[in-house]
Amino acid sequence: MNTPTAPRKSATKSGRSRAREFALQALYQHLVGRNETSDIDLFTRDLSGFSKADAAHYDALLHGCVAQADALDRLITPLLDRKLAELSPIEHAVMWIGAYEMQHCLDVPWRVVLNECIELAKSFGGTDGHKYVNGVLNGLAPTLRAPEVAADRAAGKTRA
């Protein structure tokens, strides 16, 4: 007997999603190993699958996050319930990506940034790390994307 099954989630990822994954891996290396960004970049570009990533978005995320690390940390720190040094490097890097994209990639809706970062934390982070990332970035969104968040809330698309 044939029974219908739920539709399968698409296995194809966008070039930007792949760029975020590679940027996360590179930022992890930066946070843990403190290697030169140029060395990390060369290594990352040689990884399998990089050719399917949006290289320009990867460049913006990696180099932008590293260049603005202190400013990004100042944005997220007030929303943390622990010291910055106590964050896992994955959560830290995901929060950098989210904060950077919300601040500089205005063509990407804030809800897309939030969802992509939650998915990164689910895929690469600890068991409940995605919940923490969600809380911090959701708290940051009204500061960095005030009109967009207000419009979504007025339309009932998100909680206050």
N, C-alpha and C positions, 0 to 999 in steps of 0.2 A: 504494500500500500504506500502510495506516495503522499507524504505530508509536506505542506509548505514549510520552508525554513525562513528564518529572518534574513533580510538582505545582509550581505556581508559588507563590512566597512571597506571602502576603497583602499587598496594597498599602495596606491600611488600617492606620493607626497609631492607637494609643490616645491619648486626650487627654493622659495623662501623658507619653507619648513626645514628643508635639508640644510640651508645656510645657517639657520639657527642651531641645528644639531652640531654642525662642524664648529661654529663659533663657540658653543658651549664646551666642546671638547678642548678647543684651543684656550679658552678662558680658564678652564680647570687646570690645564698645564701651567698657565701663567700664575694662578693662585697657589698651586701646590709646589711647583718647581722653580718659580721665579726665573724662568728661562727668558731669553731675549724674545721679544715679540716676533722679530723677523725669522728666527729659527723655528719658533712654534708655527708660524705661518707656512714656511716651506714644508715642514713635516705634515701639517694638516692638508695642504693641497695635494700631497702624494697619497693620501688615504683613498681607499677604494670607495667609489661613489661620489667623490667630490665633483666630478664633471657634471653631475646632475643638479648640483647646488647653484643657487643664484650667487655667483662670485662677488658681484658688486654689493649685495646685501651682507654677505659674509664679511667682506672687507670693512664695511661701515660698522658692523657690530663688533668685530674683533678690535679694530684700531680705535674706534670711538669709545668702547668700554675701557680699554687700557688707558687711553689718553685722559679720560674723564673719570677714572676710578674713584678718586677722592670726592668729586662732586656727586657721583652716583651713590657712594656710601653715605654722604651727608643727607641725601634724599631718603634713603631707606632706613637709616638708623633710628629716627624717631618712631618708626612703626614696628620696631623689633621688640620682642619680650625678653631678649637676651643680648649679650654683648656681640658685636660684629664678629669678633674672633671665635665665637662659639658656633657660628653658622657652619654647616657643612660646605665644602668648596662648591659642590653642585648647586645647592640652594643659593649660595652667594652669587655664583655666575649667572644662574637663571634670573635672579633679581636684577643684576646688572643689565642683562639683555632686555628685560621687561621695562625697566626704568629708562634705559637708553631709547628703546623704540617708542615709548610713550612720549618722550621728550623731543625726539628728532625725526621719527618716521611718521609724519602726520598723515601720510597716505594710507597707513594701516590703521583701521578702526581700533579703539582701545580695547574693545571686547575680543577682537581677534588676537591682539597682543597678549591679553590675559589668558585666553584659552590656549594659545601656543605655548606659553610659559608653563601653564599647568601640565600640559602634555609632556613637555621636556622633563619636568620634575617627576612625573609619573614614570617615564621611561628610564631616566638615569639616576634619580634620587632615591632617598630612603622611603620606607613604607608610607609615612604620612607627610613627607616633605612637600608634596603638592598642595596640601591643605594650608601649610604655612606660607608658601609662595603665594597662593591665592589671597590669603588674608592681607599680606603686606602689599602686593600689587593692587589689589582692590582698594586698599586704603590710600594708595598713592595716586590712583587715577583721578580723583576729584581735584587734586592739586595740579597735575600736569595736563589734564584734558577736561577742565571744568565745563566748558560749554557742551561738549560732546556727552559727558556723563550726565549733566543736568537734563539734556534733551532725552537721553535714554530713560532716565528715571521718570521724567514727566510723561513719557509714552508708556510707562509701566514695564519696560524691558529689563529692569534690574532693581535690586533692593537698595534702599537708602543707606 
